[in-house]
Amino acid sequence: MVLIDRQQPFGNEHLLPRGTLREPPSHLARAHTIFITKSDGKTAELRERISKLNPDAAVIECIHHPLYLEDVFTGDRKTLDFLHGKKSRR
């Protein structure tokens, strides 16, 4: 199982310590399942590259979006509508 970040799928193409990769992209050939994280649905080019490295792996796209706001101390939850009309503090 491998996770690939859609925003920076292969980092700068270099392994640690020069780059961000722990293994070279060619090692995707060993994976049975590949998850594309932070997907926006525009992954055709990335899917094509993955397919060249491992045509047999199942590829699953993951989309991240908030469901609610939760107070980590009390566990109280609020809907996302709670933020409407609020200004951010910086």
N, C-alpha and C positions, 0 to 999 in steps of 0.2 A: 504494500500500500504506500502510495506517494502523494504528497500534497504539493501542488504547484500554484504559486501566487500569480494570478492573471496579470497583476500590475507590474510585476518584475519576475517573469517566469524562470529565467535562467540568470538572474543577477547581471553581472558584467561578464559572464561566460568564464570566469576564472574560479579556481578552487581556493579555499582558505589557505593561507592567510591573505593572499593577494586579492581574492574575491569573496563572494558570499556563498558559493556552492560547497557542499560537503562532499559531493561526488560529481563526476562528469555527467552531462546529459545522456551519454550513451548507456549509462547504467539503468536508465528507465526500462531497458529491455527486460530486466528481471521482475518488473512490477506486474501484478495481476490486476490491480485497480489503481487508477490515477484520478485524484480529485483536483479540479481546478477551483481554487478558492477565490473569493471576491469577484465572482463572475458578473459581467454585465450583459452576457449573451453575445457579445461580439468577440467570439473566440475561434473563428474559422481558421485564421492563420496559425494560432497556437495548436489547435487540434490537428492541423495538417503536419506540423513539426512533430507532435507527439506520435502521430500515426506512423511517421517515417522511422522513429526510434523504437516503437513497439506497436505494431498493427493489431495485436491480439488483446491488449489490455482494455478493460472496461473504463470508460472516461465519464466521470460524473461532475457536473458543474454545481457549485455551491454559491448561493446568493445570501449575503448578510444584510439584515435590516433589523432595526430595533422593534420590539414588540410592546415594551412598556418601560417605565422608569421604576427602579427599585431602590429604596433606601437600604444600604448595606448593613446598617446598624439595627434597624427595626424590622426590616422585611416588608414594610408598607410599599404598596405598588400604586402607581398612578398611570393613567393612559397617556399616550403621547400628546393628546389634546391639551394637557396641562401646560405645555410649552407655548401654545398659541398666544401671541400678544406679549410675551415676555422678552425682555432685552437681555443680551448676554453681558456678563461682567468680564472686563479684561483688565 
